[in-house]
């Protein structure tokens, strides 16, 4: 018995065994949730299928969806409704992307096309997936949404550039969604994770120094693991956090409280 027993959750954006989305799914499955996955590409489908085959839920659905396209989101939830008997209790949004060239150099040099792509992928997908989940969550009597952010949304992290601006917009979107959906008993929160060695993070110039800074300066004097982020996401999706919405919860060993 776990604190997510009987809950039905969609995890959007898990990619491989290093991804935070996968660790969120692992925490949810450990606590008894029924998990389904939404992935973008065939490669991600194959990678997640391998992970699912060795997990606690070898029959977990894996569905393809480009969440920037409303018609694909509609198809996703239509299929998910069939799998989960028309109800959904939780959504994990773990989708973010910016071209590699936009994560180096100066932010002032960001092109319009790179900016639009990063915003559409990293921010609009939270809105589109939450909008699609709303009817299924209403049918379940309410639900919870968790998105993943980073300190670069509120402080300047050199070379994080356009992704920092995306995270600021993402956190603001979570608050506006929390306001909109509160009357429907749907909560929306963000988890701000410290730097973690994921494949996506390797594309950020100077990522190694970000890891070292947390270990050297955070109150806990260590880095964090993706499993710690996954456990926090599971808590925020559960009834244990039923009074929490519109928040950004930091899981970074306390690094964000430091001035020097």
Backbone as CSV, one residue per row, in Angstrom:
resi,resn,N_x,N_y,N_z,CA_x,CA_y,CA_z,C_x,C_y,C_z
1,UNK,0.842,-1.198,0.000,0.000,0.000,0.000,0.875,1.246,0.000
2,UNK,0.599,2.160,-0.920,1.338,3.411,-0.982,0.401,4.586,-0.971
3,UNK,0.938,5.787,-0.844,0.060,6.952,-0.731,-0.526,7.395,-2.072
4,UNK,-0.195,6.678,-3.163,-0.807,6.961,-4.464,-1.664,5.797,-4.950
5,UNK,-2.011,4.889,-4.072,-2.831,3.743,-4.467,-4.121,4.185,-5.144
6,UNK,-4.393,3.596,-6.292,-5.627,3.881,-7.005,-5.589,5.121,-7.875
7,UNK,-4.532,5.904,-7.814,-4.429,7.124,-8.609,-3.938,6.799,-10.022
8,UNK,-4.459,7.541,-10.987,-4.079,7.375,-12.392,-3.330,8.622,-12.838
9,UNK,-2.088,8.426,-13.329,-1.215,9.574,-13.611,-0.586,9.437,-14.996
10,UNK,-0.583,10.544,-15.723,0.139,10.624,-16.995,1.468,11.322,-16.762
11,UNK,2.553,10.699,-17.192,3.885,11.305,-17.144,4.280,11.660,-18.567
12,UNK,4.367,12.949,-18.849,4.698,13.427,-20.192,6.143,13.897,-20.229
13,UNK,6.953,13.254,-21.056,8.313,13.726,-21.253,9.411,12.846,-20.689
14,UNK,9.080,11.688,-20.129,10.145,10.768,-19.719,10.912,10.342,-20.966
15,UNK,12.235,10.259,-20.843,13.027,9.964,-22.043,13.907,8.733,-21.884
16,UNK,14.561,8.595,-20.749,15.495,7.496,-20.519,15.694,7.349,-19.015
17,UNK,16.576,6.463,-18.610,16.723,6.174,-17.179,17.336,7.327,-16.393
18,UNK,17.919,8.322,-17.084,18.481,9.477,-16.386,17.461,10.608,-16.219
19,UNK,16.414,10.578,-16.986,15.504,11.724,-17.018,14.704,11.849,-15.728
20,UNK,14.441,13.097,-15.348,13.667,13.343,-14.136,12.251,12.794,-14.302
21,UNK,11.696,12.889,-15.496,10.365,12.355,-15.740,10.271,10.881,-15.406
22,UNK,11.301,10.122,-15.775,11.291,8.686,-15.455,11.348,8.466,-13.946
23,UNK,12.152,9.248,-13.255,12.242,9.090,-11.799,10.933,9.468,-11.115
24,UNK,10.213,10.446,-11.675,8.872,10.753,-11.162,7.973,9.530,-11.323
25,UNK,8.033,8.919,-12.505,7.212,7.731,-12.752,7.568,6.600,-11.800
26,UNK,8.862,6.410,-11.558,9.292,5.331,-10.661,8.766,5.552,-9.242
27,UNK,8.821,6.800,-8.769,8.292,7.102,-7.437,6.786,6.855,-7.387
28,UNK,6.086,7.263,-8.433,4.634,7.081,-8.482,4.261,5.601,-8.495
29,UNK,4.958,4.813,-9.289,4.668,3.386,-9.347,4.967,2.719,-8.014
30,UNK,6.052,3.116,-7.393,6.397,2.555,-6.072,5.287,2.807,-5.055
31,UNK,4.627,3.960,-5.165,3.572,4.320,-4.221,2.188,3.858,-4.669
32,UNK,2.123,3.058,-5.731,0.876,2.416,-6.096,0.075,3.046,-7.208
33,UNK,0.565,4.126,-7.823,-0.187,4.774,-8.896,-0.144,3.936,-10.176
34,UNK,-1.205,4.034,-10.969,-1.203,3.522,-12.329,-0.627,4.622,-13.208
35,UNK,0.431,4.330,-13.936,1.138,5.349,-14.711,1.016,5.063,-16.205
36,UNK,0.781,6.117,-16.968,0.857,6.070,-18.423,1.897,7.092,-18.864
37,UNK,2.475,6.891,-20.028,3.536,7.762,-20.522,3.139,8.399,-21.845
38,UNK,3.554,9.649,-22.018,3.435,10.340,-23.292,4.843,10.702,-23.746
39,UNK,5.205,10.299,-24.964,6.538,10.573,-25.504,6.395,11.200,-26.882
40,UNK,7.443,11.860,-27.315,7.399,12.581,-28.590,7.772,11.718,-29.781
41,UNK,8.894,10.998,-29.677,9.462,10.342,-30.849,9.503,8.825,-30.686
42,UNK,9.782,8.163,-31.793,9.906,6.710,-31.779,11.087,6.280,-30.917
43,UNK,12.169,7.033,-30.961,13.336,6.694,-30.138,12.977,6.741,-28.658
44,UNK,12.270,7.791,-28.248,11.862,7.890,-26.851,10.889,6.773,-26.493
45,UNK,10.013,6.429,-27.432,9.082,5.320,-27.201,9.865,4.042,-26.891
46,UNK,10.862,3.759,-27.696,11.642,2.535,-27.501,12.404,2.559,-26.182
47,UNK,12.988,3.706,-25.836,13.746,3.805,-24.586,12.841,3.638,-23.371
48,UNK,11.678,4.283,-23.399,10.757,4.171,-22.264,10.175,2.759,-22.193
49,UNK,9.910,2.146,-23.346,9.384,0.778,-23.356,10.352,-0.184,-22.668
50,UNK,11.643,0.009,-22.884,12.632,-0.844,-22.217,12.592,-0.656,-20.705
51,UNK,12.446,0.584,-20.276,12.368,0.852,-18.836,11.095,0.264,-18.237
52,UNK,9.989,0.444,-18.949,8.709,-0.084,-18.456,8.761,-1.603,-18.340
53,UNK,9.457,-2.264,-19.252,9.510,-3.730,-19.254,10.180,-4.294,-18.012
54,UNK,10.973,-3.476,-17.331,11.653,-3.935,-16.113,11.098,-3.252,-14.857
55,UNK,9.970,-2.543,-15.013,9.398,-1.784,-13.906,8.338,-2.592,-13.170
56,UNK,7.696,-1.939,-12.211,6.623,-2.570,-11.454,5.333,-2.655,-12.262
57,UNK,5.266,-1.929,-13.390,4.069,-1.943,-14.233,4.473,-2.200,-15.678
58,UNK,4.694,-3.440,-15.988,5.185,-3.789,-17.322,4.162,-3.527,-18.417
59,UNK,2.900,-3.312,-18.031,1.868,-3.050,-19.028,1.484,-1.573,-19.095
60,UNK,2.298,-0.677,-18.526,1.977,0.753,-18.535,1.870,1.261,-19.971
61,UNK,0.790,1.970,-20.306,0.624,2.485,-21.676,1.690,3.529,-22.015
62,UNK,2.171,3.483,-23.245,3.106,4.487,-23.759,2.492,5.040,-25.037
63,UNK,2.182,6.325,-25.033,1.467,6.950,-26.139,2.326,8.040,-26.777
64,UNK,2.208,8.194,-28.084,2.958,9.211,-28.818,2.157,10.501,-28.877
65,UNK,2.820,11.645,-28.634,2.120,12.927,-28.717,3.111,14.072,-28.815
66,UNK,2.893,14.958,-29.770,3.583,16.240,-29.826,2.647,17.241,-29.161
67,UNK,2.968,17.599,-27.919,2.044,18.406,-27.109,1.939,19.857,-27.572
68,UNK,2.701,20.252,-28.594,2.526,21.587,-29.171,1.397,21.594,-30.198
69,UNK,0.859,20.409,-30.510,-0.187,20.288,-31.534,-1.501,19.875,-30.877
70,UNK,-2.494,20.768,-30.860,-3.760,20.480,-30.180,-4.429,19.190,-30.629
71,UNK,-4.351,18.878,-31.918,-5.009,17.669,-32.412,-4.368,16.407,-31.840
72,UNK,-3.044,16.436,-31.617,-2.378,15.276,-31.035,-2.675,15.160,-29.540
73,UNK,-2.814,16.299,-28.870,-3.193,16.279,-27.452,-4.594,15.698,-27.297
74,UNK,-5.490,16.087,-28.189,-6.860,15.560,-28.139,-6.870,14.046,-28.325
75,UNK,-6.067,13.571,-29.270,-5.971,12.129,-29.508,-5.373,11.418,-28.303
76,UNK,-4.356,12.026,-27.700,-3.714,11.449,-26.519,-4.731,11.201,-25.409
77,UNK,-5.509,12.210,-25.078,-6.437,12.067,-23.962,-7.635,11.187,-24.316
78,UNK,-8.000,11.131,-25.571,-9.047,10.209,-25.984,-8.621,8.770,-25.718
79,UNK,-7.372,8.457,-26.086,-6.842,7.113,-25.855,-6.644,6.865,-24.358
80,UNK,-6.142,7.874,-23.662,-5.890,7.718,-22.232,-7.204,7.497,-21.478
81,UNK,-8.254,8.198,-21.919,-9.557,8.008,-21.289,-10.035,6.566,-21.396
82,UNK,-9.760,5.931,-22.533,-10.136,4.526,-22.715,-9.332,3.636,-21.756
83,UNK,-8.058,3.945,-21.580,-7.208,3.122,-20.722,-7.545,3.292,-19.242
84,UNK,-7.947,4.518,-18.859,-8.178,4.829,-17.443,-9.660,5.039,-17.109
85,UNK,-10.543,4.466,-17.919,-11.981,4.531,-17.651,-12.496,5.959,-17.496
86,UNK,-11.969,6.846,-18.339,-12.487,8.207,-18.379,-12.052,9.111,-17.257
87,UNK,-11.059,8.695,-16.472,-10.632,9.497,-15.333,-9.114,9.605,-15.270
88,UNK,-8.653,10.733,-14.719,-7.225,10.968,-14.534,-7.035,11.773,-13.257
89,UNK,-6.076,11.348,-12.446,-5.834,12.018,-11.162,-4.607,12.921,-11.167
90,UNK,-3.653,12.661,-12.062,-2.430,13.447,-12.020,-1.735,13.555,-13.358
91,UNK,-0.964,14.629,-13.499,-0.168,14.884,-14.702,1.200,15.389,-14.286
92,UNK,2.238,14.761,-14.808,3.609,15.251,-14.651,4.042,15.826,-15.994
93,UNK,4.390,17.112,-16.006,4.881,17.768,-17.216,6.396,17.875,-17.115
94,UNK,7.092,17.082,-17.901,8.560,17.053,-17.883,9.083,17.261,-19.300
95,UNK,8.636,18.343,-19.922,8.977,18.635,-21.318,9.674,19.987,-21.395
96,UNK,10.839,20.021,-21.996,11.560,21.279,-22.203,12.560,21.084,-23.339
97,UNK,12.731,22.138,-24.132,13.718,22.061,-25.212,14.089,23.455,-25.673
98,UNK,15.377,23.638,-25.942,15.881,24.821,-26.640,17.046,24.362,-27.508
99,UNK,17.206,24.934,-28.689,18.344,24.565,-29.523,19.669,24.792,-28.793
100,UNK,20.621,23.931,-29.046,21.908,24.011,-28.349,22.558,25.381,-28.501
101,UNK,22.439,25.988,-29.669,23.074,27.291,-29.897,22.435,28.390,-29.048
102,UNK,21.214,28.154,-28.578,20.558,29.145,-27.726,20.987,29.011,-26.262
103,UNK,21.756,27.967,-25.965,22.223,27.723,-24.597,23.719,27.975,-24.486
104,UNK,24.213,28.863,-25.294,25.616,29.289,-25.235,25.660,30.732,-25.707
105,UNK,26.779,31.364,-25.516,26.878,32.759,-25.933,26.038,33.670,-25.061
106,UNK,25.515,34.743,-25.660,24.760,35.738,-24.905,23.271,35.643,-25.200
107,UNK,22.469,35.891,-24.175,21.017,35.851,-24.327,20.542,36.887,-25.339
108,UNK,21.236,38.036,-25.388,20.834,39.107,-26.297,20.895,38.672,-27.763
109,UNK,21.628,37.607,-28.043,21.764,37.119,-29.412,20.733,36.048,-29.777
110,UNK,19.807,35.748,-28.876,18.790,34.737,-29.144,17.962,35.112,-30.373
111,UNK,17.774,34.180,-31.273,16.978,34.452,-32.469,15.485,34.280,-32.160
112,UNK,14.674,34.898,-32.981,13.235,34.777,-32.797,12.754,33.352,-32.949
113,UNK,13.324,32.629,-33.900,12.892,31.247,-34.133,13.261,30.351,-32.956
114,UNK,14.468,30.545,-32.398,14.879,29.750,-31.236,14.019,30.074,-30.019
115,UNK,13.710,31.368,-29.854,12.880,31.794,-28.726,11.487,31.170,-28.827
116,UNK,10.897,31.246,-29.988,9.547,30.717,-30.182,9.503,29.205,-29.977
117,UNK,10.509,28.507,-30.500,10.561,27.057,-30.355,10.700,26.665,-28.889
118,UNK,11.595,27.347,-28.169,11.810,27.029,-26.756,10.557,27.291,-25.934
119,UNK,9.892,28.422,-26.178,8.680,28.755,-25.436,7.539,27.790,-25.749
120,UNK,7.359,27.472,-27.013,6.288,26.574,-27.406,6.474,25.195,-26.780
121,UNK,7.706,24.693,-26.834,7.981,23.355,-26.322,7.980,23.310,-24.803
122,UNK,8.594,24.301,-24.173,8.838,24.243,-22.738,7.719,24.818,-21.892
123,UNK,6.903,25.694,-22.459,5.863,26.388,-21.682,4.452,26.065,-22.190
124,UNK,4.231,26.246,-23.480,2.881,26.019,-23.996,2.428,24.584,-23.770
125,UNK,3.360,23.638,-23.790,2.968,22.244,-23.604,2.352,21.999,-22.233
126,UNK,2.763,22.771,-21.221,2.109,22.654,-19.912,0.645,23.066,-20.028
127,UNK,0.397,24.154,-20.731,-0.977,24.649,-20.903,-1.799,23.648,-21.704
128,UNK,-1.263,23.179,-22.821,-2.027,22.285,-23.692,-2.341,20.960,-22.999
129,UNK,-1.379,20.409,-22.281,-1.606,19.128,-21.606,-2.550,19.278,-20.425
130,UNK,-2.451,20.401,-19.716,-3.368,20.635,-18.600,-4.787,20.842,-19.107
131,UNK,-4.922,21.600,-20.184,-6.242,21.822,-20.794,-6.867,20.489,-21.193
132,UNK,-6.064,19.620,-21.800,-6.581,18.324,-22.220,-6.929,17.420,-21.057
133,UNK,-6.184,17.551,-19.957,-6.413,16.691,-18.786,-7.638,17.101,-17.988
134,UNK,-8.062,18.357,-18.119,-9.110,18.909,-17.272,-10.394,18.069,-17.244
135,UNK,-10.965,17.679,-18.381,-12.199,16.896,-18.315,-12.040,15.568,-17.580
136,UNK,-10.910,14.896,-17.786,-10.680,13.614,-17.116,-10.473,13.807,-15.618
137,UNK,-9.837,14.898,-15.238,-9.651,15.183,-13.813,-10.962,15.586,-13.159
138,UNK,-11.783,16.333,-13.872,-13.101,16.683,-13.343,-13.933,15.420,-13.107
139,UNK,-13.821,14.462,-14.026,-14.548,13.205,-13.875,-14.057,12.411,-12.669
140,UNK,-12.793,12.626,-12.300,-12.211,11.937,-11.140,-12.483,12.682,-9.841
141,UNK,-13.157,13.835,-9.921,-13.431,14.624,-8.729,-12.320,15.577,-8.350
142,UNK,-11.386,15.784,-9.264,-10.255,16.681,-9.021,-8.959,16.010,-9.417
143,UNK,-7.854,16.743,-9.309,-6.570,16.171,-9.695,-5.437,17.118,-9.368
144,UNK,-4.259,16.771,-9.850,-3.070,17.573,-9.570,-2.117,17.517,-10.753
145,UNK,-1.455,18.643,-10.987,-0.475,18.780,-12.068,0.846,19.218,-11.452
146,UNK,1.929,18.620,-11.899,3.272,19.022,-11.460,4.127,19.258,-12.690
147,UNK,4.798,20.407,-12.731,5.764,20.681,-13.787,7.140,20.854,-13.169
148,UNK,8.168,20.770,-13.996,9.552,20.796,-13.511,10.254,22.068,-13.971
149,UNK,10.853,22.771,-13.015,11.499,24.032,-13.319,12.905,24.049,-12.714
150,UNK,13.536,25.230,-12.752,14.921,25.357,-12.270,15.162,26.787,-11.813
151,UNK,16.126,26.969,-10.950,16.466,28.268,-10.367,16.730,29.340,-11.418
152,UNK,17.134,28.935,-12.621,17.386,29.888,-13.695,16.159,30.685,-14.094
153,UNK,14.989,30.306,-13.592,13.792,31.077,-13.868,13.658,32.319,-13.005
154,UNK,14.399,32.377,-11.901,14.317,33.540,-11.012,15.663,34.215,-10.786
155,UNK,16.757,33.564,-11.182,18.087,34.155,-11.083,18.834,33.917,-12.390
156,UNK,19.812,34.771,-12.645,20.602,34.594,-13.865,21.598,33.463,-13.669
157,UNK,21.498,32.464,-14.516,22.467,31.367,-14.561,23.184,31.496,-15.903
158,UNK,24.447,31.930,-15.906,25.141,32.148,-17.176,25.034,30.948,-18.108
159,UNK,24.727,31.229,-19.354,24.579,30.283,-20.455,23.243,29.539,-20.440
160,UNK,22.454,29.669,-19.375,21.131,29.026,-19.371,20.183,29.793,-20.299
161,UNK,20.414,31.089,-20.382,19.823,31.939,-21.424,18.323,31.768,-21.609
162,UNK,17.899,31.433,-22.820,16.477,31.405,-23.137,15.717,30.391,-22.285
163,UNK,16.385,29.339,-21.836,15.692,28.361,-21.011,15.347,28.942,-19.638
164,UNK,16.175,29.860,-19.136,15.838,30.540,-17.891,14.572,31.369,-18.043
165,UNK,14.447,32.051,-19.169,13.246,32.843,-19.444,12.037,31.923,-19.595
166,UNK,12.239,30.772,-20.220,11.155,29.791,-20.332,10.711,29.303,-18.961
167,UNK,11.668,29.052,-18.072,11.298,28.566,-16.742,10.544,29.637,-15.955
168,UNK,10.896,30.900,-16.145,10.143,31.980,-15.503,8.699,31.970,-16.001
169,UNK,8.521,31.821,-17.307,7.180,31.763,-17.878,6.439,30.514,-17.430
170,UNK,7.166,29.415,-17.291,6.559,28.163,-16.846,6.018,28.295,-15.422
171,UNK,6.812,28.886,-14.529,6.374,29.055,-13.147,5.177,29.996,-13.064
172,UNK,5.192,31.053,-13.856,4.059,31.962,-13.889,2.823,31.252,-14.434
173,UNK,3.001,30.444,-15.463,1.881,29.684,-16.024,1.281,28.751,-14.984
174,UNK,2.135,28.121,-14.189,1.631,27.216,-13.145,0.746,27.967,-12.159
175,UNK,1.127,29.199,-11.832,0.308,29.986,-10.899,-1.035,30.364,-11.531
176,UNK,-1.018,30.801,-12.781,-2.264,31.165,-13.446,-3.166,29.951,-13.628
177,UNK,-2.583,28.814,-13.939,-3.381,27.595,-14.064,-3.964,27.187,-12.713
178,UNK,-3.178,27.359,-11.665,-3.676,27.036,-10.320,-4.898,27.893,-9.994
179,UNK,-4.846,29.153,-10.374,-5.983,30.051,-10.137,-7.199,29.622,-10.953
180,UNK,-6.978,29.352,-12.235,-8.085,28.968,-13.111,-8.763,27.677,-12.646
181,UNK,-7.969,26.710,-12.215,-8.476,25.359,-12.004,-8.792,25.040,-10.548
182,UNK,-8.491,25.956,-9.653,-8.801,25.725,-8.243,-10.262,25.377,-7.989
183,UNK,-11.210,26.108,-8.602,-12.625,25.776,-8.381,-13.000,24.373,-8.849
184,UNK,-12.199,23.794,-9.741,-12.447,22.432,-10.231,-11.707,21.391,-9.409
185,UNK,-11.127,21.839,-8.295,-10.369,20.952,-7.395,-9.158,20.340,-8.102
186,UNK,-8.569,21.123,-8.989,-7.337,20.718,-9.668,-6.215,21.624,-9.194
187,UNK,-5.180,21.036,-8.643,-4.039,21.787,-8.119,-2.899,21.770,-9.137
188,UNK,-2.118,22.847,-9.162,-0.984,22.949,-10.095,0.224,23.482,-9.329
189,UNK,1.313,22.742,-9.340,2.530,23.142,-8.646,3.753,22.866,-9.513
190,UNK,4.857,23.493,-9.151,6.129,23.284,-9.849,7.174,22.783,-8.856
191,UNK,8.055,21.933,-9.322,9.198,21.478,-8.543,10.450,22.055,-9.184
192,UNK,11.187,22.855,-8.412,12.430,23.440,-8.902,13.587,22.558,-8.445
193,UNK,14.092,21.774,-9.359,15.150,20.827,-9.039,16.524,21.465,-9.180
194,UNK,17.425,21.083,-8.312,18.811,21.475,-8.497,19.365,20.802,-9.743
195,UNK,20.561,21.203,-10.193,21.132,20.599,-11.396,21.351,19.095,-11.221
196,UNK,20.918,18.336,-12.211,21.014,16.877,-12.200,21.600,16.428,-13.523
197,UNK,22.431,15.408,-13.497,23.063,14.904,-14.713,22.052,14.137,-15.561
198,UNK,21.338,14.852,-16.391,20.494,14.232,-17.401,21.136,14.453,-18.762
199,UNK,20.669,13.728,-19.759,21.238,13.911,-21.102,20.975,15.318,-21.608
200,UNK,19.789,15.858,-21.307,19.459,17.205,-21.761,20.374,18.238,-21.119
201,UNK,20.709,18.030,-19.845,21.539,18.995,-19.129,22.949,19.084,-19.700
202,UNK,23.402,18.019,-20.327,24.755,18.027,-20.875,24.919,19.063,-21.983
203,UNK,23.793,19.526,-22.560,23.865,20.523,-23.613,24.036,21.937,-23.107
204,UNK,24.008,22.126,-21.781,24.149,23.457,-21.193,25.627,23.729,-20.937
205,UNK,26.142,24.779,-21.536,27.552,25.117,-21.376,27.849,25.441,-19.918
206,UNK,28.898,24.836,-19.353,29.279,25.086,-17.970,28.454,24.310,-16.958
207,UNK,27.795,23.238,-17.398,26.932,22.489,-16.497,27.710,21.893,-15.324
208,UNK,28.932,21.460,-15.576,29.743,20.880,-14.502,29.962,21.846,-13.353
209,UNK,30.169,23.120,-13.681,30.384,24.117,-12.621,29.095,24.354,-11.831
210,UNK,27.943,24.172,-12.471,26.673,24.290,-11.764,26.552,23.190,-10.715
211,UNK,26.925,21.983,-11.080,26.905,20.868,-10.129,27.838,21.133,-8.946
212,UNK,29.033,21.618,-9.258,30.020,21.865,-8.204,29.562,22.968,-7.253
213,UNK,28.911,23.990,-7.800,28.462,25.103,-6.962,27.454,24.642,-5.928
214,UNK,26.540,23.766,-6.317,25.548,23.263,-5.361,26.230,22.453,-4.270
215,UNK,27.121,21.563,-4.658,27.804,20.724,-3.670,28.648,21.552,-2.700
216,UNK,29.210,22.646,-3.179,30.086,23.471,-2.343,29.331,24.440,-1.446
217,UNK,28.162,24.940,-1.907,27.523,26.061,-1.221,26.156,25.764,-0.618
218,UNK,25.516,24.696,-1.028,24.190,24.386,-0.487,24.295,24.017,0.996
219,UNK,23.304,24.344,1.798,23.334,23.995,3.217,23.586,22.511,3.485
220,UNK,23.079,21.644,2.627,23.295,20.205,2.836,24.644,19.732,2.301
221,UNK,25.379,20.640,1.652,26.728,20.351,1.141,26.778,19.103,0.264
222,UNK,25.803,18.992,-0.613,25.780,17.863,-1.545,24.886,18.196,-2.731
223,UNK,25.038,17.425,-3.772,24.128,17.504,-4.894,22.850,16.737,-4.550
224,UNK,21.879,16.827,-5.431,20.658,16.049,-5.224,20.523,14.998,-6.314
225,UNK,19.671,14.024,-6.054,19.429,12.971,-7.022,18.050,13.111,-7.648
226,UNK,17.894,12.562,-8.844,16.604,12.639,-9.523,15.514,11.919,-8.742
227,UNK,15.899,10.911,-7.955,14.896,10.207,-7.157,14.279,11.111,-6.100
228,UNK,15.052,12.083,-5.594,14.513,13.027,-4.613,13.474,13.948,-5.251
229,UNK,13.716,14.320,-6.490,12.739,15.126,-7.227,11.492,14.295,-7.498
230,UNK,11.684,13.039,-7.885,10.553,12.156,-8.142,9.675,11.972,-6.922
231,UNK,10.298,11.825,-5.759,9.522,11.658,-4.525,8.714,12.911,-4.199
232,UNK,9.300,14.078,-4.437,8.580,15.332,-4.180,7.408,15.483,-5.133
233,UNK,7.614,15.136,-6.393,6.521,15.202,-7.367,5.384,14.274,-6.952
234,UNK,5.731,13.063,-6.505,4.704,12.117,-6.070,3.905,12.688,-4.893
235,UNK,4.596,13.313,-3.953,3.919,13.947,-2.816,2.943,15.022,-3.293
236,UNK,3.394,15.869,-4.234,2.549,16.962,-4.710,1.360,16.467,-5.530
237,UNK,1.444,15.276,-6.068,0.336,14.693,-6.811,-0.627,13.938,-5.898
238,UNK,-0.232,13.729,-4.663,-1.019,12.910,-3.749,-1.952,13.760,-2.898
239,UNK,-2.855,13.097,-2.199,-3.756,13.781,-1.288,-3.027,14.322,-0.060
240,UNK,-1.807,13.898,0.163,-1.018,14.433,1.276,-0.768,15.932,1.106
241,UNK,-0.786,16.407,-0.132,-0.515,17.821,-0.414,-1.786,18.546,-0.847
242,UNK,-2.938,18.075,-0.398,-4.223,18.577,-0.898,-4.447,20.060,-0.649
243,UNK,-3.691,20.674,0.259,-3.842,22.104,0.517,-2.812,22.967,-0.174
244,UNK,-2.028,22.382,-1.088,-0.934,23.107,-1.740,-1.236,23.286,-3.222
245,UNK,-1.247,24.529,-3.684,-1.369,24.800,-5.116,-0.726,26.140,-5.448
246,UNK,-0.263,26.271,-6.680,0.367,27.503,-7.133,1.765,27.724,-6.588
247,UNK,2.378,26.688,-6.031,3.681,26.833,-5.394,4.819,26.334,-6.280
248,UNK,6.002,26.874,-6.025,7.239,26.323,-6.576,8.026,25.752,-5.404
249,UNK,8.182,24.444,-5.387,8.858,23.750,-4.287,10.287,23.433,-4.731
250,UNK,11.255,23.905,-3.951,12.664,23.704,-4.300,13.195,22.388,-3.732
251,UNK,13.831,21.622,-4.602,14.517,20.395,-4.199,15.950,20.541,-4.698
252,UNK,16.750,21.286,-3.945,18.104,21.630,-4.407,19.112,21.663,-3.268
253,UNK,18.836,20.886,-2.211,19.712,20.843,-1.039,19.811,22.201,-0.348
254,UNK,18.850,23.080,-0.618,18.812,24.403,0.008,19.610,25.466,-0.701
255,UNK,20.150,25.138,-1.886,21.036,26.087,-2.583,20.368,27.441,-2.829
256,UNK,19.071,27.421,-3.116,18.392,28.671,-3.516,18.285,29.689,-2.394
257,UNK,18.503,29.302,-1.132,18.385,30.263,-0.029,19.668,31.061,0.170
258,UNK,20.755,30.658,-0.479,22.060,31.258,-0.213,22.270,32.569,-0.963
259,UNK,22.911,33.517,-0.296,23.299,34.762,-0.941,24.726,34.667,-1.456
260,UNK,25.619,34.174,-0.622,27.019,33.971,-0.996,27.455,32.567,-0.623
